[in-house]
Amino acid sequence: GGASSKPVTNKGAQRVENASKTGVFAVQDEPGFSLPKEVLQIETLRTLHIEGCALKDLPSLAALASLQRLKLPKNMISSLPNISVMVNLQQIDLSSNKLGSLPDCFSGMKKLKEANFSKNQLTSLPGSLGDCAALKNLDASDNQL
């Protein structure tokens, strides 16, 4: 081998670059992880998977219109921004967070098959989930419904 002559980029920049090439951004079990803003500008991103990272705040996800999988389980997210732009979404997993409510923004998600909102603090589910014709699995257990 020998030493690589490439400059060492930080892990975050490397991840952003990989995500823009592969369409997948995935991080697991990194408490203190903060989501690079650049990831939210990758319009070709298909999978955003951040699990067990104590993530509290979600910035706007409005650029992620190509997203097919939004998986953010085991974090500390207390509110979900409007994600109505995600008309290609097939799977959403927000289990084990601190969500008290969900935005009523699911009407256009005709491809959504799986939604997991279990282990949150939800008191109601948005009516627009009823418009998701493809929805087969909806888990809202362990809430205050």
N, C-alpha and C positions, 0 to 999 in steps of 0.2 A: 503493500500500500503506500507508505510514505505519507507525509502530512499534506492535507489538502491546501491548495493555495487560495481557495475561495475565502472572501471575508466572512466572518461568522455573523449571520444576522440573528436578531433576537427571535425567540420562539414564536412570539406573536406575529411578526412579519412573515415568518416561514409558514405559519398556519394559514394566514390570509392568502398567501400566494398559492398554497396547495388547494385551498378551498375554491379559488377562482379557476383553477385548472380542473378540479374533480367535481365541483358542484356540491361537495360535502364538507361541512364544518362540524367536527365532533370533539367534545372535551368531556372527560369524566373524572369525578372525584378530585377536583382541584379547588379546595376552599380558597377564597380570596381571588379567584379568577375574575377578571373583568373583560367584558365582551368588546373586542376591538371594533371601533366605529366602521372601519373599512369593510368588515364582514357584511354589514348591513347595507352596503352599496353594491354587493355582488349580485347583479340582476339575474344571473344564471344559476344562483344557488338553489339546489333542490332539497337538501337536507340540512337542518340546523338542529344539532343534538348537543345539549349542554345539560349534564346530569350530575347531581351531587356537588355543585360548585357554590352553594350558598348565594346564588344570584338573587338580588333583591329587586332591582328595577330593570324593566325592559324598555329600551328606547323605542322610537318609532320603527316599525318593521315594514313601512310603506313601500320600500323599493323591492321587496322580495316577492314579486308577483309570480315567479316560477316555482316557489317553494312547494314541495310535495309532502314533506315530513317536518313537522315542528315538534320536537321532543325536548321538553324542559323539565323532566321530573326531578324530585328530590332537591328543590331549591327553596328560596324564601320569597318567591314572587307574590306580591300582594295585588297587583292589577295587570291586566292584559290590555295592551293598546288595541285600537281598532285594526283588525287584520282582514278586512273585507276584500282587500286587493288580492288575497291568496286564493284565487279561484281554482287553482290546480291542486289545492291541498287534499291529500288522501288520508293523512294520519296526524292527529294532534294528541300529544301526551303532556298534560300539565299536572299529573298526579303528585301528591305529597308536596304541595306548596301552601301559600297562605292566602289564596284567592277568596275574597268575599263576594265577588260578583264577576260576571263575564259580560263583555260588550255584546250588544245584540247585532252581530255583524256576520252571521253565518249564511245568510240567504243565498249568496251567489256560489256557495261551495258545493257544486253538484257532484263532485268526485269524492267528497269526504266519506270514508268508509269506517274509520275508527276514531273515537274521541274518548279520551280518558281524563276525567276531571276528579278522580277519586282522591280522598284524603286532603280536602281543602276545607274552607269555611263557607261554602256556597249556601245561600238561603233560597236561591231560585236558579233555574236554567233559562237562558234566553229563548224566546219563542221561535227565533229564526232557525234554531237547530232542527225544528220540525220541517224546514224547507229542504233539508239535506237528503235528497231522495236515495242516495247511495249508502247512507249511514246504516251499518249493520251492527256495530258494537259501540254502545254508549255506556260508559262506566262512570256513575256519579255517586258511588257508594262512599260512606264515611264523610258525609257533609252534613249540613244542617237543613236539609231539604224536608 
